Amino acid sequence: MDVHDETDLDRVAAIELEANVTTGFRWEAQLNDDSPLRVLGAEYLHEPAGMLGASGIQRVYVCGAGRGSGELTLRYK
């Protein structure tokens, strides 16, 4: 899946991806070496709250750290 988006410097973008931590898998974010993007972190949200084994959302936070274009690769592993 290719997604093209623009972000301002220091503006945080949240990418939401379906996930299920009970499977042992999670989304990993990777940037190319010269990318002007920066991955700030990630969090997992259970949906619906309190239901063990149910899938949820993994939210990955990214921001622009410089001018130019870069590639963010997300792998579920």
C-alpha positions in Angstrom: 0.0 0.0 0.0 1.4 3.4 -1.0 0.2 6.5 0.8 1.5 9.9 -0.1 1.0 12.7 2.5 2.6 15.9 3.4 3.4 17.1 6.9 4.8 20.4 8.3 8.0 20.4 10.3 7.4 19.4 13.9 3.7 18.6 13.2 2.9 15.1 14.6 0.9 12.7 12.5 -0.8 9.6 14.0 -1.1 6.5 11.8 -3.7 4.0 13.0 -3.3 0.3 12.0 -5.4 -2.7 13.0 -3.5 -5.0 15.3 -3.8 -7.7 17.9 -1.1 -7.9 20.5 -2.3 -11.3 21.8 -0.9 -12.9 18.6 2.6 -11.7 19.4 2.7 -9.6 16.3 3.1 -5.8 16.2 3.7 -3.0 13.7 7.4 -2.0 13.2 8.2 1.4 11.6 11.4 1.8 9.6 12.7 4.9 7.8 15.3 5.1 5.1 18.7 6.5 6.3 18.3 10.0 4.8 14.6 10.4 5.7 13.5 13.8 7.0 10.8 12.0 9.1 11.2 10.9 12.7 9.2 8.1 14.4 8.3 9.4 17.9 6.8 6.2 19.2 3.7 3.9 19.2 0.9 2.8 21.5 -1.7 0.0 21.5 -5.4 0.7 22.1 -7.7 -2.2 23.0 -11.0 -2.1 21.3 -13.4 -2.6 22.9 -11.8 -1.9 26.2 -11.5 -4.8 28.5 -12.1 -7.7 26.0 -9.1 -10.0 26.3 -8.0 -11.4 22.9 -9.9 -8.8 20.9 -8.1 -6.9 18.2 -7.4 -3.2 18.6 -5.5 -0.3 17.1 -1.7 0.4 17.1 -1.1 4.1 16.7 2.4 5.1 15.3 3.4 8.7 15.8 5.6 10.4 13.1 6.7 14.0 12.6 8.7 16.0 10.0 12.2 16.7 11.2 13.6 18.3 8.0 12.8 19.3 4.5 12.5 16.7 1.7 10.8 13.5 1.1 11.2 10.1 2.8 9.8 6.6 3.0 8.2 5.1 6.0 7.9 1.3 5.9 5.4 -0.4 8.3 5.7 -4.2 8.8 3.5 -6.4 10.8 5.8 -9.0 12.5 
